[in-house]
Amino acid sequence: MKILITTIFEYPHEGGLSTHIGTLKRGLEERGHTVDVFSFSNMNPVIRKIFTQAPGFLLNKISKGKGQLLNDNLRRRLLSVYLSNRKSQYDVINSQDVFAAISSIATGIPTVATVHGYFSFEAISRGALIENSKEDNKVQDIEKQAYQKAAEVVAVDSRIREYIMEKANVEAHTIKNFIDVNAFQPDKVDVKSIREEFQIPVGVKVLFVPRRMTEKNGVIYPALALPKIIQKHPNVLLVYAGTGEQMEKIQEIIDNNNLKQNVKFLGSVPHDKMKGLYALSDIVIVPSVHSHGVEEATSISALEAMGSGSPVVAGAVGGLKEIFEHKIDGLLVKERDIEDLAKSVISILDNPKFGEELAENARLKVEKKYSHIAAAEKFEKIYVEAIKKPK
């Protein structure tokens, strides 16, 4: 098949969506398909800046939410122009967000809409939309249209599947997120060079938070738990890889608790470098929380950590509860519970053998249940169903 993956967002970029696209593309290509990706990054850079970024930025200064909706709609229109000139090149389109789904469906090419989250709720959570505003209601209408008009819909976890049913009365398939397990070989990573590149001292215990700094990712909580952790283990370094609006809050926590020597910010890190950071970490923390109706899907960061031989401490929300079996292949902690988070981290630092057992079991689970090849095969079958549907 000739498959086009579409999104109004940038690709490649920081975050799980970009990783999902790249990993799915590899899996489908390994199964013999031709796969192209068209994203915001492929659009003319001048047009991107003038027509789809500046107007929304300025409008948002006047009325919060209007600029976000304007930007997303302008991106959708640019995607529509691109697709209108290439209708005959593809057998099926797999959209990765609701605005890309609307553009893709309009071509008449069978479209499978993959739903990674709660589009409206997530925009509210990161402060881009005001809840129950005209813009919020419009985005929810666009969500509903995308789900109802797509030939097939895929949710990345069971709660999102339920959300789609509630929102649009559409029965979605569920394909949980996945990774290229073969790309994560911790024993082959040159940990020394990674330490040198990111200036991570030898001898410290690394607590790694590989998350975009948004509210739903709960990134403030490792910093809040750190004072209690360093009482028992003073040689701990909390390492953040990601950017976002919660950075200021984290910095405030650090300043108020004199934690500067125990925290390091790496900013946005290329995905190929993340593999090395996972491998050198003593513990990976995925501290997700509920936020404005949003909860973590099947976290790609968590899956990558599991594939990298590092023990994981994760918030007991959303898809994370589906991934981990508590005390068998990871530790689940109550969301926003600083004491529980600190206690769980300390339990692994106190007993490295326990951490090794969690990591070994996690790696085995990922190999069996979250392979990109198995996921690509599932998507392939859904593409065939979409193509067979009468237009």
Salt bridges, closest charged atoms under 4 A:
GLU10 OE1 - HIS13 ND1 3.48
GLU29 OE2 - LYS25 NZ 2.59
GLU30 OE2 - HIS372 NE2 3.32
GLU152 OE1 - HIS173 NE2 2.90
GLU152 OE2 - LYS389 NZ 3.26
ASP157 OD2 - ARG159 NH2 2.53
GLU171 OE2 - ARG161 NH2 2.12
ASP180 OD2 - ARG26 NE 3.48
ASP180 OD1 - HIS372 ND1 3.76
GLU197 OE1 - LYS273 NZ 3.13
GLU215 OE1 - HIS292 NE2 3.95
GLU295 OE2 - ARG159 NE 3.63
GLU295 OE1 - HIS290 NE2 3.01
GLU296 OE1 - ARG211 NH2 2.10
GLU304 OE2 - HIS271 NE2 2.51
GLU322 OE2 - ARG159 NH1 2.52
GLU322 OE1 - LYS176 NZ 3.02
ASP329 OD2 - LYS365 NZ 2.71
GLU335 OE2 - HIS290 ND1 2.54
GLU335 OE1 - ARG336 NE 3.87
GLU339 OE1 - LYS228 NZ 3.63
ASP350 OD2 - LYS232 NZ 2.82
ASP350 OD1 - HIS233 NE2 2.76
GLU367 OE2 - ARG363 NE 2.84
GLU380 OE1 - ARG31 NE 2.77
GLU380 OE1 - HIS33 NE2 2.84
GLU385 OE1 - HIS173 NE2 3.89
